[in-house]
Every structure is written in structure tokens, then in C-alpha cells.
Amino acid sequence: MGLIKKLAGQTAIYGISSIVVRMLSYLLFPYYTYIFGREQYGVVTDIYALIPFALVVLTMGMESSYFRFAAKTDTAGKRHLFATTWGITSLAAAVFAAVVIAFRAPIGAALGWVYIEHPMYVVLMALIVMFDVWATIPFSRLREQGRAVRFVTLRIINIVIQVALALVFGATGLFRTEFGVGWVFVANLAASVLTWVLILPTCDRVVPKVDWVLLRRIFAYSLPLLIGGVAGTAGEFLDRQLIKILTPESAAFAQLGIYGAVTKIAVVMLLFTQMYRLAAEPFFLSNFRKEEFTETNAAAMKYYVMVAMAIFLGIALFKDLFALLAGPEFREGVYILPVILMGHLLAGVWLNLSFWYKREERTRYAVYVTVVGLVFNVAANVALIPRMGFYGAAWARLVSEAAMVAVSWWLNRRYFPTPYDWRRIGEYVAVGLVLYFVATVVDDATESVWIQYGVSLLVVGAYALYAAWRENILGLLKTKLKR
């Protein structure tokens, strides 16, 4: 239980920072959807789907590698490890940016008609990626060292700059010029450059320098993570690309804009999963005894699902209120929100199921999991998008996440049995879904908004009471108060 408390504390630290950062960046979501039309916001959605994919490719699994190898070496070894991982990722990012800038015209033509007219969008995307990659390993080092305050401060500075510049650009009318949404990417690039400059002093005068002998050892660990990361992240951005391909060209970016806006509404679930990952990855990849690891990981899975289902109910049952955050043109897609939320929840489940093979340095299993997810993602998107548009993309993502959970569960059961309380986890999911469907039936049966919201509040409260009863939370609180 002590290790769970430690993980909960680290999750809270990173969670608070993630909440602050996300809430600041979230200000841009309603701002942009009220300023831009569907097609213009579709471009924003498209670029911000491509950037994470490029980041995964260029960081090459080095974040997890740094955590794992740093846990097994001394201070001098950590400096050497840092220089090598930072050096190879920085080199890869610089080459990537140079190639994209040199071939911006054909790359833009391949991405869509918008980029033929505005190749500078592609250039800005490449530069954002380069500076973000250059800062990735230094940020990982801060997490490994437990320097949460510095980590949080730099993240907040990055987002504050983006928000401030976006407001300035909007107030001065730059978003209404021909360059349009390109100013969104200018704001991002400025923030990325300054963040990179500010994080350099934390590197303790270490210079990026690749030790090719050490790198071969690191790559033996990270290459499967790279392949798995590429396959996994490809699943996250492929739906955007397939919407462009499988819907009529005249409507493609509008569909993409609506889909991107609705996925933004699910930010609370995404935020919870992200803050959990930031805390859990370095935590579970440190040098635990096997018994401690399995016990803690099993408990973490149960509590993750318990909280995630509460978040699901809180957003899904009040989706009409959350939809008000988006501009009027984008609200028609809010009905896909519950599907997107469940997809994010499942992403956290298979994240938990991945820690054992990262710890055991059997990272090839990441390839199996994510390739299966990618195959299901592409197949479901190809089958559903032509019939259902962006709603089909949401279902395809859910199908893909479910497939990855299934494969991860099978691998864990076969090679590293962990005592997950699947009965209790299943109860939380089942109770949450039953309560959700009860509330939707009541919503359909009455036209009174107040009755609908009242029932939704009762449902969320009922789930919270159920979870508190099952985990004996009240009893634990009484015991602590007596102490």
C-alpha cells in the first residue's frame, strides 16, 4: 500500500501540472473553434495529429530507455547515458527538419490541397517537431531526477506563450489574413524554441554526444518500443488521414474539424491518462522487486479503472454542457463523445499492461500489441468511415484500443502473470455502463433538462458511493482520523 501511496503522490504532482497546462491550452480550443470555420480547424486538427507521430518516430523509444538504463547506473553513467540519448534524438530531429523543409512542396501535395496553397504550414510543423524533440530527453531527465517543479514550470511557460501569442494574433487580426491558421503554428514554434532555450541550463553542461557502443545496447531495448510506438501513434493519427482520404474532398477538412473539436472535449479523460503515464512510467521502471512490482501494478490498474469510469460518467452524461465549449458549427458531433471517452479509458488499461515487459526488457511485445491495434484500426476505419464519417473513426479507435487490451492481457497472463483483480475491475466497468444507459433512457423519456441533469447527478453520485463502498474508503478514512 505504501508504494501505491507513492505512485498516487507522484500522479498528483504531475496531475496538477498537467491540469494547469491542459487548462491553459484548453483555452485555445473554444477560442479557435469560434474564430475558425470547420475547414480551417480541420487543418489545425491535421497538423496536431502529425506532430505526435513525428515525435514518436524521432524520439525512438529513448524516453523509456533512459528511465530503464538510468535506474541501473551511477551518476557518471547517467550523464553519459543522457548525452547519448539526447545526441541521437537531436541528430534525428535536425535531419528530419532539413528533409521536410527541402521537400515541402511534394510533402504538402501528399498531405492535402490546403498544403499546396500553404507549404509554410509544413515547414512550421517540421520546426516545431525539431525543437520539441530537442527538449524531450532533458524533460525525461527532470522526471527521472524527480525535479517536478522545474518540469511543471517549463511546461506552463510553454503553454502560456502559446496562449498569449494566440490572443495577440487574434486581436491584431492576423488569423483573418490569408496565412490564417498558420499563425497558430507560429505561436507554437515560438513557445517550443523558448522552452528549449530555458531547459538547456538544467542539462548540467552535458553536451549531446553519441556513444555508438552504448547506443547499440540502448537500441536493443528501445527498437521494439520505437516500432510499437510508431504503430500505436499511427493508430492515433491514421483516423485523421483516413477521414481525408475516405470522405469527399469537398467535405474532408470540415469532417476533420468536427472530429478534432469533439475529441478535444474529452480532454479530462485524456488528461487523467496522461498524468498517470507521466508518473507511472518512471515509477514502474525503477528497480522494484518482482513481488512489489506485481502487487503495486495490480492495485494501480484497479484504481485507474475505478477513477476513469467516474470521469467517463461525468463527461458523457453532461456532454451537452461540454459541447458549449466548441463553436456552434462543431457541436453536431458531440454524440460520438462516449465512444471517444471509452477509447481513452482502454488506452490507460493497456498502458498498465505494458509496464511488465518494459521492466523485464522484453520490449518486442510492444510491437505485437501495437501492430495488432494498427491492423484493427485501419480495417475498422476503412469499413466504417465511408458509411459513418467521423463517427466511424471514433468507433474504429475504440475497436483498436480493445484489441490492444486483449493482446496485452493474453501476453501478461502467459508470460508474467500479475494478480489483477479482473472481477472488481469488471464490476466498475459494468456498473458504470449500466448507470450510463439508465441515465440515457431517462433522458430520452423526458424533455425536461432539469430532470435529465438531476438524474445524471444522481447517477454519478451513485457510482461514487458504490466505489467508496467497494474499496472501504470510508473505513480507511475513519482509521486515519483515529490515528
N, C-alpha and C positions, 0 to 999 in steps of 0.2 A: 504493500500500500504506500510505503514511503517513496518508491520510485514513481508511482502514479502521481503522487503529490508534486514531485519534482517536475515531471512532464507537464502537469497541469499548470504549474507556476511558469514554466518556460513558454507554454502555449499562451498563457495570459499576457506575458511580456510582449511576445511577438504579435499576439492578437490585438492588444491595444494599439500598437504601432500600425498594424495592418488596417485596423478600423479607421484610425486617423487618416492614413494615406488614402485608403479607398474612399472615405467620405469626402475628402478634398477633391480627389479625381472624379468622384461621382457627381460633383457639382457640374462637371463638364458635360455629362450625359444629357440632362434635361436642357442645358444651355444649347448644345449642338442640335438637339432634335427640334428645338423651337426656332433655331436660326436657319438650319439647312433643310432642304427637302429630302425625300426618300432616296433619290439617286445620289445626291451629294453625301448623305450619311452612309450610303452603301459603300462609297469609296473609303470612308473612314473605317468602316467595319472590315473591308477587304484588307487594307494595309495593316490594321492591327490584328489580323489573323495571320498574315505573312510574317510579321516581325517575330512572334514567339517561335514559329517554326525555324526561322533562320537562327535564332538564339540557341535553340536546342542542338542544331547541327554544328554550330561553330564552337559551343562550349564542350561538346564531345564527351559528355558524361563526367567532366572533370570536377564538378562540384561534389558529387558523391565520392569520387575517387579521393579528393582532397580530405574529406571528412574521415574516410576509412584509413588512409595511409598516415594521416596526422595522428590518429589515435595509437599508432604503433611505433612512433619515433620520438626522439628528443627534440629540444628546442632548435639545435643546429639543423637537424634533419627536416624539421618543419619549414625552416627558411629555404632550404634547398628545394623541398617539395613545392613550396609556394612559387619560387622563381620559375620552376619548370612548367607547372600547370598554367601559371599566368602567362608565361612566354609563348607557349604553343597556342593558347586560345587567342592571344593578342595578334600573333602572326596570321592565324587563320582568318580573323576578322578583317585585318588590313587587306589581305589578298581578296577576300570576298568583296569588300567595298570597291576596290580598284577594278575588278572584273565587271561588277554591276554598272559602275559609272561608265566604263568604256563601252559596254554593250547595252546601254539604257534603251536605245530605240527598239531593237528586236525583243528585248525582255518586256518592254512596255506593250508592244504589239501582242505578245503571247498572253499577257495578263488581262487585256481587255481594251475596248475602244477608248475609254477615258484616258488611259495612259499614253495612247498615241498622241492625243492632243496635249497631254501634260507629262512629258517624260521626266520633268523635275521631281514629280511625286516619287518616282522610282529612285532617283538619286538621294533624296532626303531619307527615304526608307533605309537605303544602304548605309548612310552615315549614322543614323540612329542606332542601327544594329551594331555597327563597329564600336561606337563609344559605349554602348550597353555591355557588349562582350568584354571590352577592356576593363570594365568595372566589376564584372561578375565574380572572378576569383578573389579580388580584395574584399568584396562583400561576404563571400563564403568564409574568408579568414576571420572576419569580425564575428560571424556566427560561431565558428569553431572556438574562438577565444572567449566567447560569452560577453562580448562588448555590445550589448543590446542597445545601450543609449546612443552610441555613435551610429550604429546601424539604423536605428529609428530616425535619428536627426537627419541623416543624409537622405533617407527615403522621403522624409517630409519636405526637405528643401527641394528635392526634385519635383515633387508634385505641386508645391506652392508656386514654383517658377512657371510650370505649365499652365496652371490656373490663372495666374496673374497676367501672363502674356496673352492667353486666350481672351481674357476680358478686355485687355488693351486693344487687341486686334479687332475685336467685335465693336468696341466703342469708336474706333477710328474708321470703321467701315471697310477694313481690309478683307473681311470674309465675303463682302459683296462684290469684290473685284473679280476679274477673270481668273486669277490664280485661286480664288475660292478656298476650298478645304486644304489647299497646300499650306496655308498659314497654320493649320492645326499641327502639321508635321514640322514646320519651322519652330513652333513653340516647344515641341517635344525635343527636337535636336538641341536647342539652346539649353534645356534642362539637363539633357544627357551629357553634354560637354562640361557643364559646370559641375555636375555630380562627379564625373571622372576626375576633374581637377581637384575637387575637395577630398576625394578618397585617397589620393596619392600620398598625403602625409601619414596615413595610417599604415603604410606598407613598410615602415621602418627601414627605409633606404635600400630595400631589396630591389634589384634590377631584374626585369624579365629576362631569363636566360635558360635555354633549353638544355637539359642534360639528357642526351638521346638514349643513354643506357637506362636511366631511371624511367624515362618516358615509355620505353618498351614494356617495363614492368607495370606501369600505370595503365597503359593501353590494354594489357591483358585483362585488367579488371574493368576498364571503362568502355572498351569497344562494344561489348554486348549492351551496356547501358546506352551508348550512343545509338546503336541500331534500334533498340527498344524505344528510346526517346523519340527518334525520328518517326518510327511507326506510330507511336502514341500521339505525338503532336500533329502528325499528318492527319490523324483522325479528327483532330480539333479544328484544323483549318480546311480540310478537304470539303466539308459540307458547304463552306462558303464558295469554294471554287466550283463545286458541282451545281450549286444554285445558279451560278453564272452560265454554266455550260448547258444545263438541262431545262432551263426556262427560256422563253423567248427573249432575244437580245434586248428588245424594247422595254421589257419589264424586269430584267435580271437585277440591275443595281437597286431598283425600288424594292424588290423582294429581299435583297440582301440587307437593305437599310432597315426594313421592318424586323427581320430576323435578328440583326445585330442589336437593335433597340430593346427587344424583348429579352434577349439573353442578358443584357445589362441590368434589367430589373431583378434578375436572380442573383444579384451581387452578394447578398447576405450569405447565401449558401456557399457561393464560390469563395467568399472571404473566410468563412469558417474553415473550409477545407484547406485553403492556402495557409492560414495562420497555423493550423495543425501541422501541415507539412513542414513549415519553417522551423517549428520547434521539434517535431518528432524525428526528422531525418538525422540531424547530428546527434540527437539523444539516443536513438536506437542503433546507430552505427558506432557508438563508443564501445569500450571493452567490457561488456556485461558477461557474467557467467551465463551459460545456456539456460539454466533454470530461471534466473532472474529475467532474462530476455523473454522467454515464452510466457511466463506469468504476467509480466507487465504488458506485453503486446496483446495478449488475450483480453486483459482488462481494458486496455485502451480502445480496442475495437468495439467492445460493448458500449462504453460511454460515448464514443464517437457517434455510433448509430442512434443512441438514445437522444442526444442533443440535436443531431441532424434531422431527425424526424419531427422534433418540435419546431425547428426552423422551417421545414417543409410546410407544416400546417399553418404557421404564422404568415407565410408569404402566399401560399396557394389559396387560402380561404379569404384573403384580403387583396387578391390580385387586381380588382377594380380600383382600389385606392392606390396601389403601387403603380398602376398604369398611368395615373395622372402625372407621374414624373416625366413621362415621354410626351412629345408633341402630339397634337390631335391626329396627325397623319399616320402615326405609328401604333396607335392603341388597338387597332383591329386585330393585331396578332397576339394579344395578351392571353388568349385561350390556350396557347402552347406552353405557358409558364410552368404548370405542374410537371409536364414531361421533362422540361429542361432541369427543373429542380431535382427530380429523381436521378437524372443523369449525373449531376454534380455529386449527389449523395453516394452513388455507386463508385464514382471516381475515388472518393475517400476510402471506401471499403477495400478496393484493390491496392490502394496506396499502402494500407496497413498490411495487406497480404504480401507486399513486395519486400518488406524490411528483412525478412529472414534470409532471402537469397543474396541480398546486398551484404548482410552481415557475414554470411558464410562464404562470400566471394565466389558465388555460383551465378554470376550475373547473366549468363547465357539464357537463363529462364525469362529474363526481361524481354528477350527477343521473341520467345514463344508467345508470351502473353500479349504483347502489343501487336505482333503480326496478325494474330487471330482477331484482335479487336479491329485492326485496319481492314482486314478482309470483310468482316461483318459490316463495318462502317460503309465501305464502298458499295457492297452488294445492296444493302438496305437503302442507301441514298439513291442509287441508280433505279431501284424498284419503286421508291416512294415519291421522290421529288417530282417526276413528270405528272404524277396523279394528284399530289397533295401540296406541292410547292414547298415553302419553308416549314410547314407543319411536318412534312415527310422528313426533312432534315433533322428536326427535333427528335422524332421517333427513331431515326437511324442512329443518332448519338446515344440514345438510351439503350438500344439493342447492342451497340458496340461495347458500351460500358458493362452491360450484363454479361456479355461473352467473356470479357477480360476477368470479371469477378469469378465466373465459373472455372476458367482455366487456372487462375491463381489459387482458387480453393482446392482444386484437384492436385496441383503441384505441391501445395503445402501439406495436404493430407498424406500424400505419397512419400515425400522426401524429408519433411521437417514438421511432424505433427505438433500442432500448437493447440492447447486446450481452450479454443474459442467457445464461448457459451452460445452456440448457434440457436439453441432453444429460446433463450432470453432475447437474443438479437432479433430472431424471427418474430417474437411476440411484439417487440417495439414497432417493427415494420407493419405487421398485420393490424395491430391496434390503431396505429396512425392512419393507415389506409382506410380501414373501416370507418373511423371517425370522419375522415375526409369525405367519403362517399355519403355518409349520413347527412353531413352539412350541405353537400351539393344537392341532395334530394330535397331538403327543406328549402334551399334557395330556389329550386325550380317550382316548388309548390306555392310559393308566396311572392307577391310583388313588393312587399314592404321591405325597404332597405334596412330599416332598424331591426326588424325581426331577423333578417339574414345576418347582419353583423352581430346581433345578440347571440344567435346560435353559434356563430363562428367563434366568438369569445368563450362560450361555454365549452366548445369542443377543444380549443387549445388548453383551457384550464383543466378539463377532464384528463387530457393526455399528460399534462404536467403532474397532476395528482397521482395518476397511475404510475408514472415513472418514479416519483418520490416514494410511493408505497413499495414498489418492487425492489428498489435499492435501499430501503430503510433509511432514507436520507434524514427524516425527522428524528429517528432514533439516534443516528450518529451525531446530529446537532445537539440533542439533549445531553449526550455523553460528554461532548466537548465543553458544553456550558457548565456542567458539573465540575469538570476539571479546572 
